């Protein structure tokens, strides 16, 4: 941006109030924006966001602002050619693998932001929006957004980025114990620290845990990986439509003089679904030619009680109509017996 020293800093949060959607809380961001970058090495960030109400989140890059509705002057994305030409880099091979131009993008689902890779040393400002969505009547409705505006300090380094290895995403039945091992390595054999950020670490009841806790530096080598063990005893209270996102961050510890610490973020998804119903054995009653059946975990009530619970008045027309509907659905027989 032009004249950044004199440019005001401005962020905003938008809340769309709709009485038909109920109460709403803004997304919470668990990961602070403090990581530096190195020239020639891909830079990563993830805000570790989740919504306390279980709303769905999406992510989008935006231009930093200096006032309401006013973008900063002369903003350019950090991967534009001029930042590479000024230090004599070949823009066509300026990514980390030296096989293509640099990119700057955010994953709209996980929120992971990747700049692959920085060119000129310096200070860069970026911003992105986190939208929250709630489904009502089969339609996704935007409830607002928050903005994270952050600075990236890029240095010349003699350091290579560490890497994480995660298990595949999971879909488990409530009541399942989830146990997974997450591994980390470093191409320079530096020690690394693996951190975990997620709503499930504070969810009640039965929060997830990980070891070692608190996170600590672990040595790495050609045949030695850092490891974190994640454990979560899921419960029926954890069932929801959206998967839980668990964000892992690995940070290396280069020797003095090698430059900034480098990081990588990866996201692991865990979907918790309700247990399937289990039918009990049916017993034939020859005299009535009926088979009382039931499902474990469910209560089958008498027809009159069903009518009462569904709010039907005890009038002949209302009760008859509901009875016909229940009979059509197979809940009661045409003669009034509960199936």
C-alpha positions as CSV (number, residue, x, y, z in Angstrom):
1,X,0.0,0.0,0.0
2,X,1.1,3.6,-0.5
3,X,2.2,5.6,2.6
4,X,1.5,2.8,5.0
5,X,3.0,4.6,8.0
6,X,0.2,7.3,7.8
7,X,-2.6,4.8,6.9
8,X,-5.2,4.2,9.7
9,X,-5.9,0.7,10.8
10,X,-9.5,-0.4,10.5
11,X,-11.4,-3.6,10.9
12,X,-15.1,-4.4,11.2
13,X,-17.7,-7.0,12.2
14,X,-21.1,-7.2,10.5
15,X,-24.1,-8.8,12.2
16,X,-27.3,-9.3,10.2
17,X,-30.2,-9.3,12.7
18,X,-33.0,-11.6,11.8
19,X,-35.6,-12.5,14.6
20,X,-36.6,-15.7,12.6
21,X,-33.0,-17.1,12.9
22,X,-32.7,-16.8,16.7
23,X,-29.7,-15.8,18.7
24,X,-26.3,-15.5,17.1
25,X,-22.7,-15.4,18.3
26,X,-19.7,-14.2,16.1
27,X,-17.1,-16.7,15.1
28,X,-14.2,-17.2,17.6
29,X,-10.6,-17.2,16.3
30,X,-8.2,-19.5,18.3
31,X,-4.9,-18.9,16.5
32,X,-3.1,-15.6,16.9
33,X,-1.7,-14.0,13.7
34,X,2.0,-13.9,14.8
35,X,3.9,-16.1,12.3
36,X,6.7,-14.7,10.2
37,X,7.8,-15.8,6.7
38,X,11.0,-16.6,4.9
39,X,11.8,-15.8,1.3
40,X,11.5,-18.8,-0.9
41,X,9.5,-20.9,1.6
42,X,5.7,-21.2,1.5
43,X,4.0,-19.2,4.3
44,X,0.9,-20.6,6.1
45,X,-1.8,-19.3,8.4
46,X,-5.1,-20.5,9.7
47,X,-7.3,-18.5,12.2
48,X,-8.6,-21.7,13.9
49,X,-12.1,-20.3,13.7
50,X,-15.3,-22.0,14.9
51,X,-18.9,-20.8,15.5
52,X,-20.3,-21.3,19.0
53,X,-23.8,-21.8,17.5
54,X,-22.7,-24.5,15.1
55,X,-23.2,-22.2,12.1
56,X,-21.2,-23.0,8.9
57,X,-18.1,-20.8,8.1
58,X,-16.6,-19.7,4.8
59,X,-13.5,-17.7,4.0
60,X,-12.7,-15.0,1.4
61,X,-9.7,-12.7,0.8
62,X,-10.5,-9.0,1.0
63,X,-8.6,-5.7,0.7
64,X,-7.5,-4.1,4.0
65,X,-9.5,-0.9,4.8
66,X,-8.6,2.4,6.4
67,X,-12.1,3.5,7.2
68,X,-15.7,2.2,6.7
69,X,-16.1,1.5,3.0
70,X,-12.6,2.9,2.2
71,X,-9.8,0.5,1.0
72,X,-6.2,1.4,1.8
73,X,-4.4,3.3,-1.0
74,X,-2.7,1.4,-3.8
75,X,-3.1,-2.1,-2.3
76,X,-1.5,-5.0,-4.1
77,X,-1.5,-8.7,-3.2
78,X,1.8,-9.9,-1.8
79,X,2.4,-12.2,-4.8
80,X,2.4,-9.5,-7.5
81,X,5.4,-9.4,-9.8
82,X,6.9,-6.1,-8.6
83,X,7.8,-7.6,-5.2
84,X,9.9,-10.3,-7.0
85,X,11.4,-8.2,-9.8
86,X,12.9,-5.8,-7.2
87,X,15.1,-8.5,-5.8
88,X,15.9,-10.1,-9.2
89,X,13.8,-13.3,-8.8
90,X,12.4,-15.1,-11.8
91,X,8.7,-14.6,-11.3
92,X,7.8,-17.7,-13.4
93,X,9.6,-20.0,-11.0
94,X,9.3,-18.1,-7.7
95,X,7.1,-20.6,-5.8
96,X,8.6,-22.9,-3.2
97,X,9.2,-25.8,-5.6
98,X,10.7,-23.5,-8.3
99,X,8.3,-24.8,-10.9
100,X,5.8,-22.0,-11.2
101,X,4.8,-18.4,-10.3
102,X,4.0,-17.5,-6.7
103,X,0.4,-17.9,-5.5
104,X,-1.6,-16.3,-2.7
105,X,-4.9,-18.0,-1.8
106,X,-7.2,-19.0,1.0
107,X,-9.2,-22.3,1.3
108,X,-12.8,-21.2,1.5
109,X,-13.8,-24.2,3.6
110,X,-10.9,-24.7,6.0
111,X,-9.6,-21.1,6.2
112,X,-6.0,-22.1,5.5
113,X,-4.1,-19.2,3.9
114,X,-1.0,-20.0,1.8
115,X,1.5,-17.6,0.2
116,X,3.7,-19.8,-2.0
117,X,6.1,-18.2,-1.6
118,X,7.4,-14.8,-0.5
119,X,9.9,-12.9,-2.6
120,X,11.3,-9.7,-1.3
121,X,11.9,-9.2,2.5
122,X,9.7,-6.7,4.1
123,X,6.4,-6.1,5.9
124,X,3.1,-7.0,4.1
125,X,-0.5,-6.5,5.2
126,X,-3.4,-8.8,4.2
127,X,-7.0,-9.2,5.2
128,X,-9.7,-11.9,4.9
129,X,-13.4,-12.2,5.8
130,X,-14.9,-15.1,7.8
131,X,-18.6,-15.4,6.9
132,X,-21.1,-17.3,9.0
133,X,-24.1,-19.1,7.5
134,X,-27.2,-20.6,9.0
135,X,-29.6,-23.0,7.2
136,X,-33.3,-22.2,7.4
137,X,-36.0,-23.7,5.3
138,X,-33.4,-25.4,3.2
139,X,-31.7,-22.1,2.3
140,X,-28.3,-20.9,3.6
141,X,-28.6,-17.4,5.0
142,X,-25.6,-15.2,5.7
143,X,-25.6,-13.9,9.3
144,X,-22.6,-11.6,9.0
145,X,-18.8,-11.7,9.0
146,X,-15.7,-10.7,10.8
147,X,-12.4,-9.5,9.3
148,X,-8.9,-10.5,10.3
149,X,-6.3,-7.9,9.2
150,X,-2.8,-9.1,9.8
151,X,0.8,-8.2,9.1
152,X,3.4,-10.7,7.6
153,X,7.1,-10.0,8.3
154,X,9.2,-11.7,5.7
155,X,13.0,-12.2,6.2
156,X,15.9,-13.7,4.3
157,X,16.4,-17.1,5.9
158,X,18.5,-20.3,5.8
159,X,15.6,-22.4,6.9
160,X,13.2,-24.9,5.4
161,X,9.6,-25.4,6.4
162,X,8.5,-28.2,8.6
163,X,5.7,-30.5,7.6
164,X,2.7,-32.3,9.2
165,X,1.2,-35.7,8.4
166,X,-2.5,-36.2,9.3
167,X,-4.8,-39.2,9.2
168,X,-7.8,-39.1,6.7
169,X,-10.9,-37.2,7.7
170,X,-13.3,-39.2,10.0
171,X,-17.0,-39.8,10.2
172,X,-17.9,-41.6,13.5
173,X,-21.0,-42.7,15.3
174,X,-21.6,-40.9,18.6
175,X,-20.1,-42.9,21.5
176,X,-17.0,-43.8,19.4
177,X,-13.6,-43.1,21.0
178,X,-11.4,-41.3,18.5
179,X,-7.7,-41.8,18.8
180,X,-5.2,-40.6,16.2
181,X,-1.5,-40.0,15.9
182,X,-0.2,-36.8,14.1
183,X,3.4,-36.7,13.0
184,X,5.7,-33.9,12.2
185,X,9.1,-33.7,10.4
186,X,11.6,-31.0,9.5
187,X,14.0,-31.1,6.4
188,X,16.7,-29.4,8.5
189,X,16.3,-31.9,11.4
190,X,15.4,-28.9,13.6
191,X,13.2,-29.6,16.7
192,X,9.5,-28.9,16.2
193,X,6.4,-28.1,18.2
194,X,3.0,-29.3,17.3
195,X,0.0,-27.4,18.6
196,X,-3.7,-28.2,18.3
197,X,-6.6,-25.7,18.0
198,X,-10.3,-26.7,18.0
199,X,-13.7,-26.2,19.6
200,X,-13.6,-29.9,20.7
201,X,-10.8,-29.1,23.2
202,X,-13.2,-27.1,25.3
203,X,-16.6,-28.6,24.3
204,X,-18.7,-29.9,27.2
205,X,-19.3,-32.6,28.1
206,X,-16.3,-34.8,27.2
207,X,-13.7,-32.5,25.6
208,X,-10.9,-33.9,23.5
209,X,-7.3,-34.0,24.7
210,X,-3.9,-34.3,23.2
211,X,-0.4,-35.3,24.4
212,X,2.1,-34.0,25.0
213,X,0.3,-31.2,26.7
214,X,1.2,-28.4,27.0
215,X,2.9,-28.5,23.5
216,X,6.7,-28.8,23.7
217,X,9.6,-29.0,21.3
218,X,10.4,-32.5,20.0
219,X,13.6,-33.5,18.3
220,X,13.5,-34.8,14.7
221,X,15.9,-36.6,12.5
222,X,16.2,-38.8,9.4
223,X,14.4,-41.6,11.1
224,X,12.7,-39.7,14.0
225,X,9.4,-37.9,13.8
226,X,7.6,-35.7,16.3
227,X,4.3,-37.0,17.4
228,X,1.1,-35.8,19.0
229,X,-1.7,-38.2,20.2
230,X,-5.2,-36.9,19.9
231,X,-8.1,-38.5,21.9
232,X,-11.8,-37.7,22.0
233,X,-14.6,-39.7,23.6
234,X,-17.6,-38.6,21.4
235,X,-21.1,-38.5,22.8
236,X,-24.6,-38.0,21.5
237,X,-24.4,-34.3,22.6
238,X,-21.7,-33.8,19.9
239,X,-23.9,-34.8,17.0
240,X,-24.3,-31.9,14.5
241,X,-24.6,-31.3,10.8
242,X,-21.3,-29.7,10.2
243,X,-18.0,-31.5,10.9
244,X,-15.7,-30.4,13.7
245,X,-12.5,-28.9,12.4
246,X,-9.2,-29.6,14.3
247,X,-6.4,-27.4,13.2
248,X,-2.8,-28.6,13.7
249,X,0.2,-26.2,13.6
250,X,3.8,-27.2,13.4
251,X,6.6,-24.7,14.2
252,X,10.3,-25.4,13.8
253,X,13.2,-24.0,15.9
254,X,16.1,-23.1,13.6
255,X,19.5,-22.4,15.1
256,X,20.5,-18.9,15.7
257,X,21.3,-17.0,12.5
258,X,19.2,-19.3,10.3
259,X,16.2,-16.8,10.2
260,X,12.6,-16.9,11.3
261,X,10.7,-19.9,12.6
262,X,8.5,-21.4,9.9
263,X,5.2,-23.1,10.3
264,X,2.6,-25.2,8.5
265,X,-1.1,-25.6,9.2
266,X,-3.3,-28.5,8.3
267,X,-7.0,-29.2,9.1
268,X,-8.5,-32.5,10.1
269,X,-12.3,-32.9,9.9
270,X,-14.3,-35.1,12.3
271,X,-18.1,-35.6,11.7
272,X,-20.1,-37.1,14.5
273,X,-23.4,-38.7,13.5
274,X,-26.2,-40.2,15.6
275,X,-26.3,-44.0,16.3
276,X,-28.5,-46.1,14.1
277,X,-31.7,-47.4,15.7
278,X,-31.7,-51.1,16.6
279,X,-34.9,-53.1,16.4
280,X,-35.9,-55.5,19.1
281,X,-37.3,-59.0,18.2
282,X,-41.0,-59.0,17.2
283,X,-43.3,-61.3,19.2
284,X,-46.4,-62.7,17.4
285,X,-49.7,-62.6,19.3
286,X,-51.8,-65.2,17.5
287,X,-55.1,-64.1,19.0
288,X,-54.8,-60.6,17.8
289,X,-52.7,-61.3,14.7
290,X,-50.4,-58.4,15.7
291,X,-46.6,-58.0,16.2
292,X,-45.7,-55.5,18.9
293,X,-42.4,-53.9,17.8
294,X,-40.1,-51.3,19.3
295,X,-36.8,-49.7,18.8
296,X,-34.1,-49.5,21.4
297,X,-33.7,-45.9,22.5
298,X,-37.1,-44.9,21.3
299,X,-40.5,-44.7,23.1
300,X,-43.7,-45.8,21.3
301,X,-46.6,-44.2,23.0
302,X,-50.4,-44.9,22.9
303,X,-52.3,-43.2,20.1
304,X,-54.1,-40.9,22.4
305,X,-50.9,-39.7,24.0
306,X,-49.4,-39.2,20.5
307,X,-52.4,-37.0,19.6
308,X,-52.0,-35.0,22.8
309,X,-48.2,-34.4,22.4
310,X,-48.6,-33.2,18.9
311,X,-51.0,-30.5,20.1
312,X,-54.2,-31.8,18.6
313,X,-57.4,-30.8,20.5
314,X,-59.6,-33.6,21.6
315,X,-62.3,-33.0,19.0
316,X,-63.6,-35.7,16.8
317,X,-62.6,-34.0,13.6
318,X,-59.0,-33.2,14.7
319,X,-58.5,-36.6,16.3
320,X,-59.9,-38.4,13.3
321,X,-57.7,-36.5,10.9
322,X,-54.6,-37.2,12.9
323,X,-55.6,-40.8,13.3
324,X,-55.9,-41.2,9.6
325,X,-52.4,-39.6,9.1
326,X,-50.8,-41.9,11.7
327,X,-52.5,-44.9,10.1
328,X,-51.2,-43.9,6.7
329,X,-47.7,-43.6,8.1
330,X,-47.9,-47.0,9.7
331,X,-47.8,-45.8,13.3
332,X,-51.3,-47.0,14.2
333,X,-53.5,-49.6,12.4
334,X,-56.9,-48.5,10.9
335,X,-58.7,-50.0,13.9
336,X,-56.7,-47.9,16.3
337,X,-54.1,-50.4,17.5
338,X,-50.6,-49.0,18.1
339,X,-48.0,-50.8,15.9
